[in-house]
Amino acid sequence: MLEINFTKLTGAGNDFILIDKKLNQNLEIAPSLIKNLCDRRFGIGADGMLVISDVDDIDFEMEYYNSDGSTGMLCGNGARCIIKYADFTGRIKGAKTKFRFQSTLYSGEVLDENEIKFNLNPPTDIRKDITIEVLGKSFRAAFINTGAHHVVIDLDKQSFDEPELCDIEKFPVSKYGRAIRYSDQFAPLGTNVNFISKNGDEIKIRTYERGVEQETLACGTGSVASAIVSYINGHSILPISLRTKSSELLKVDFKNSNGEVFEDVTLSGQAKIVFEGRIKI
């Protein structure tokens, strides 16, 4: 029987199982293990799994896996949670940290006990105005790569007769998010899908996450993508505050000089340790 030490963390409702290699030295991270641990009825339950390893040249190395065992894309809230854990375990000297994810260096900062900031690389592949047709509906949308692929659909800019399709609280995110995620338009990798609507000075956001294959309570890279698209569409108050499905707030900041390049991109918000434990497999 295999015994695994783990820590459960949440970033604005986006929840993760964290495996510390120092505490689980011979553990093989396999897709089947990830699926079992992330299962909300038969395992611990999480949107994804984080793995932290010690390295010589920087504070730590990060791995990330979706709850279905897949990997390959950056997770913004996962990065903030792993920074929180690295600070909790003494891996960070001072408030700022540098770490590696998939051969790329990233950085972040502990702002206070629960507020963590993550610094992202400039987004790429920005397509400001695309049309997506699924389930008999035509959506005006944008596409952006913030370390993960994201479609952003501003519900305020759609023209549907059905009231539920214009109200972000009632919008059937799973129905249309899944259809867009698996659309031939984004094959073979698929995409995450964000639905947003302006609410005063805030942006309300709901996200269907690829790899989790359902709506999550928050999405970090999706919030960054949505903030940048909102800025392009005229929401010029920086930093941009996004109210997630969990009702917690994420803040996105960046610099934009020529309208095309977004630099010094940051994602800030709550990241908390929920509990520690051991599970026997």
N, C-alpha and C positions, 0 to 999 in steps of 0.2 A: 504494500500500500504506500502511495506517495503522499507526503504531507507538504503543503505549500504555505509559506508565510506570505501574507498580502496586506495591502493597505487600500482602503476604499476612499476615494476623493471625489469631490464634485466641483465643477466650475460653472457657476450660474445655472445649475441643474443638469448640465452635461456630466454624466458620472462615469468613473473609470476605476478599474482594478489596477493597482500598481504592484508590480513584481520587482523587488530589489534583488539584483543578482548576488549581492553580498550575503543575503540571507537565504538564497536558493541557488547555491553554486553549481549544482549539477542538473538543474532543471532544463529540460528541452522544451522550447516554446513551439508547439505544433498547433496547426489550425484547429484540430479536434479538441485540444485542451482549451484553447481560447473560447471556442463555441460553448463548451461545457461550463466554464467559469462565468461567462457573461450571460448565460441563460437565467432569466429572472424567476423561473419557477423551480428549476432543478439545480441551479448553481448559486453563485453570489449575486449576479445580476449587474450589468453595466452596459453602457453604450460602446465601450472599447477597453482595450488593455494597454497599459504603459509598462515599459521595462526600463529600468535605470541601471547603468553600469558605470563603474569607476574607470577612468582613463588618466594617463599621466599628464597630458598637455593642457587639459581644460577641466572644468568642474565635474562634468559627467557626460555620458552619452545616452541618448533617448531612442527607444524604439516605440512604435505605435502600431496597434492592430485594431481594425474594426471588430465588432462583435461577431461577425460572420467568419473571422479568421483572415480576412484580406488585409493588405497593407499597401503602401506606395504613396500615400498622400499625407500632407501635413495636417495636424490637428491643433488648432489654436488654443482651445480650452484645455486640451491635454497638455500642451506645452506649459500653460500657466499652472496647471496642477502639479506637474513634475517639478517645476521651479519651487512651488510651495513645499513639496516633499524634500527636495534637495536642501532647502533652507532648514527645515525641521530636523533633518539628520546631520546637519553640520557640514555639508559639502560646499556651502557657499560662505566665503569670507567677506563680510560686508553685505551691502544691499544688492549689488549687481552681480550678474552671473553670465558666463559663456558656456555653451554646450553644443554638442554635435548631434544632428539628426540626418541620417542618410548622406553622410560625407559633406554636409553643409553646416557651417557654423551659424549659430543663432545666439541671441542674447536676450536678457530680461532683467527685471528689477523687482525686488520686494518693496512695495510702497508702504505697507503697514501689515498688521498681523494677518489679515485675510485678503488684502488688495494686492494683486499681482499684475505686473505689466509684462507683456511679451512683445518683442520687436520682430516684425516680419520683414522679409525681403520685398522689394517692389513687385507689385502684381504684373502679370504678363497676359498677352492674348486678350486684350479688352475689345469686346465687340459691343458697341453701344446700343445698336438698334437691330434686333433680329426678330423674326416672326416664328412662333412655335405653334404648330397645329396638332392637337391631340383631342380625342374623345369628342370630336365635332366642334371644338372651340379653337379660336385663334387668339394667341396671347402675344402682346408686344413685350419684349424682354431684352435683357442684356446678358452677356456671358463674360466671365472674368476668371482668371486663374490666380488665386491668392496663396498658392501652395497646394490647393485642392481646386478642382473644377466646380464652378458655381454658375447656375442660372439665377438671375434675379428678376422677379416679376413684381412691378409696382402696381398694386391693385387699384390705386387712384388713377392710373392712366389707361385702364381697360374700359371697354364699353359693352357690358353684358346686361341683358334684360333681367336675369335672375338676381334677386337681392343678395342671396348667399354668396354669389361670386364677387360681389363688390364690398363685402364686409369681412375684414380679416379675422374677426372672432368666429364667424360661422363658416368661413371658407373650407371646403373639403380638401385639406392639404394632402392627406395620404392618397386620395383618389387621383388628383391631378399631378401631385409630386411623383408618384410611382410611374404614371404614364409618361411624363417628361423624362424621368431618369432612365427609362428603358427605351426611349424614342430612338429610331434609327438615326436621327439628326445628331445624336451624341455618342453613337456606337463607335468603337467597341467598349470604351472605358465607362461610358455613362457619365452622369453628373449629379451633383447635389442641387437641390431646388429650393430657393428662398422666395417667400411671398412677403411683401412689405407694404406698409401704409403709414402715412404721416399722422401723428397724433400730437398736436401742439409743437413743442420743440423737440419731441422724441420721434423715433421711428419704431413702429411696432413690427416685429419680425417673427415669422414661423418658418421652420426649415424641415424639409424631408431629406434625410441623410442617406446617401449611398453607403453600403456596407453595414449600416444598421437596418436599413430597409423599412424605416418608418419615421414618423415625425419625432424629433427629439425636443427636449425642453430648452435647449440652446445649442448654438453652433458658432464657434469662434471665427474660423475662416469664412463662414457664411455671413457673419456679422460684418467682417471687414469688407467683403465683396459688396454687401448691401449698402454699407456706408459710402463706399466709393461711387457706386451707381447713383445713390441719392444725391451726392455732391455734384455729379455730372448733370443730374436732372434739376439742379438749382437749390438744393438744401445746403447752404453755405456756412452754417453755424458749426464751427469746430471747437472742441471735439464733438463728434456726432454720438448722441446717446441712443442706444437701441434697447427697447423693452422686449425681453425674450418671453417665450411661452411660460417659463417658470416665474415670470413677473420680476425677475432680477434684471439689473441694468448692466449692459456692457458698453464701454466707451471706446471709440475708434478715433485716432488722430493720425494726421499725415501732413506732408507738405506737397503742394502742387503748384508748379511755376508756369508751365506752358500748356496745361490742359490735357496733356497726354501721359506725362510721367508722374507717378505718385511715389514719393520717397519718405523715409523716416516714418514708416507705417507702424503704429502701435495698437495693441489690444489690451485693455485694462478691465478688471472686474474682480469679483469675489472668487476665491479658490480656497476650499476648506477640506481638511481631513475629517472624514465622517467616522471611520473606525478602523481598527487593525484586527487581524485575526489569523487563524490557521484553518485550512480546509484539507480534508483527506480525500484523495481520489483513488 
